[in-house]
């Protein structure tokens, strides 16, 4: 959920609602729940269905999000929804990011110009895209992912202080069939792979990056790493692509770090693990920028 400027919390459900295709809700800090909108209320689901990514509050005060059907919507805090356009791809799984130019940037897990990505031998899918959409609904596909660049992105982009966008993919990259990548893309669409994971330094980053106060980027992987159980890592990467594994989880201290880190006012990073693959139920951890 996000807390909007009115003090209430807003979020989405991917299913349920009046038409069983997901909803947008508001909940007050004391627990008063209001369904603002139920999806697939229009003919042929032209308003979209099954929102998965989080909402964002834009500079105009309205909330923006996406649906699995590939629509981008705006909704006021009082619940008036407008479909402003499409994504140019399928399955936008992550929240949008509003750029410094006022436009919105996002990713799709499928679609785009490349259709030969291989999540497993003998199976091919379209690779996904990075797109830009203006507040008035003009959509531009900035880049199409490929096997080499990484594909199937599921985490939001972040715009760094240098003006470029940074993100992760959980699959593909230089080490076939691919353990995922970290990439940079300019607002005009130049895509650069900063790092291809090889398993020993992590595998499958589902989480967004965070830009640390030192100018480096910090993130997590759900699998891989240097510990025998290969259950994920915390990493640091410089804007030029030098990656350092700060910690490899071993199961006893957590496994399956799927979510983004946050940097707190004490300078340390905080995150969670899901416990995937083990009989633990997950952990909450703190890690210093140097890896303790």
DAWO-V990368 format. One line per field, one symbol per residue. phi: phi as a letter, one per 40 degrees, with the letter a starting at -180 (. if undefined). psi: psi as a letter, one per 20 degrees, with the letter a starting at -180 (. if undefined). A space follows every 10 residues. Layout:
# DAWO-V990368
phi = ???
psi = ???
This chain:
# DAWO-V990368
phi = .bccccgcbb abbcbggcbg bhabbbbcdc hcbbccabcf cbdffccgaf cbcccbcccc gcbbabbccg cbbbbccchc bbccibbgab fccbccbccc cgcbbabbcb ggcbbbcbca dgbbbcchab bbbcdchcbb ccabcadccg agcbbccbcc ccgcbbabbc bghcbdchbh abbbbcdchc cbccabcbgc bhagccbccb ccccgcbbab bcbghccdcf bhabbbbcdc hcbbccabcb hcbhagccbc cbccccgcbb abbcgdgbcc bhbbbbbcdc hc
psi = rqprijirqq aqqiaaahjk krrpqpprhj joppohqprl irpkliirqm pgrrqqprhi irqqarqhij qpqppriijo ppoiarijaq moirqrppri jirqqaqqhr aaipjkqnhq pjpqrqirrp rpprhijppp ohqprrhhiq rlqjqqqqor iiirqqaqqi raahnqjpjr rprqprhijo ppohppqjgh jrpnoiqqrp orijirqqaq qhraaiqhil krrprqprhi joppohppqj ghjrqmoirq rqpriiirqq aqqijpirjr jrrpqpprhi j.
